[in-house]
């Protein structure tokens, strides 16, 4: 496959693409735009490894649903509900159910064009979630059948079919520093490691090594409780090593992350706490490990990145965003304590920043803020069925105001779990890539699409807008597979 901007070659083991990237650089001194053309060679290993996913919080709502959903799809199960028969699926998964535009088809008879779309999972050789091996840790020692019943997410008629499989899975003992989670979690803590920071990291590493023995790649995925932010930050590798050695208080997430880095496996952070301190990232870079995070973006916040992009992109001045939600699962219970809620609030509040920065006409210096409030309440009665209410108020033509309200009800875990599958699938493919002979990382920046507070390898350059994040990810996958991304002008089809 050859064109002026892209050449693709394959030898059965790798796909190699030479791609001419084109970007526009603004020269402030000259006050002109200059085009930057850079040839990039993207090499992707086509061998899909056996993947072992290790869930931190495997017995929680997300963890137990992740395992049950994977098994149900592997077994192609159906189950009865009060509204009829349902069948296992991956709806909500970007990799399994989304498509992307890959070009146009020309009708040779009448000269007309039509769009061509391709499933994301067919762009490159990707892992299938039903092939994942899964294990994990949890502060609660109940088996996954009882954990899934406790979560009240999936239908009992489905869980009964998975009873023997789920009962056979017991969480490994978890690392925990109770200072960093809500005190109301103490009633679940019956499966916790004891020891110093060093001893717990060593124990976690031993668990990870066992998983490595049975798989070609291991992914550690934090889906446990939100922890309190830790300050002051860990500034360097030596700072991190000193805190570990001196047994100073560290969040469990840092211990898991350090263990994953030291074992050279992928670590993904699905909660909002600041696990990725500068010292932790530096250690990952030194060890050649991979990180992705933070805080799953599945419902209310993902919708917010769409709405802010839509309103500001339309030339309306979004002036106020108020987000309220209540839920009754254990996540909500943990967030009911202020020290943990603050982590979530910080994570949710940053999602509007790049949309605001994109339009200095609407948000000039000195008037560049949006009134943005986030409220989360714990209401046990609603369980995992989260209620999310959002109000978007904009200033419009001739001093008018426009307000759009949205109300969403859904099982929180049924939105989050498909993203967890996606993160594992895409983390694997990204770590099989090399750009100009170098691996990506240590931050897997292209996973930003799935996180509320994404981190990147360019600390001060973060993209949050939905379509821009999606385009960044899909274009990389298309180019790596040998498909030239659209230029978006539609001039080639004569529109």
ABEGO torsion letter per residue (X at the ends): XBBAABBBBBAGABBBBBBBBBBBBBBAAAGBBBBBBBBBBBBBBABBBBBBBBBBGAABAAAAAAAAAAAAAAAGBBBBBAAEBBBBBABGBAAAABBBBAEBBBBAAAGBBBBBBBBAAAABBBBBAAABBBBEBBABABBAAAAAAAAGABBAAAAAAAAAAAAABBBBBBBBBAAABBAAAAAABABBBBEBAAAAAAAAAAAAAAAAAABABBBBBBABBBBBBBOBBBABAAAAAAAAAAGBBBBAAAAAAAAAAAAGBBBBBABABBABBAAAAAAAAAAGBBBBOBEBBABAAAAAAAAAAAAAAAGBBBABBBBBBBBABAAAAAAABAAAAAAAAAAAAAAAAAAAAABAAABBBGBABBBBBBBBBBBAAAEABBBBBBBBBBBBBGGBBBBBBBBBBBBAAAAAAAAAAAAAAAAAAAAABBBGGBBBOABBAAAAAABABBBBABAABBBABAAAAAAAAAAAAAAAAGBBBBAGAGAAAGX
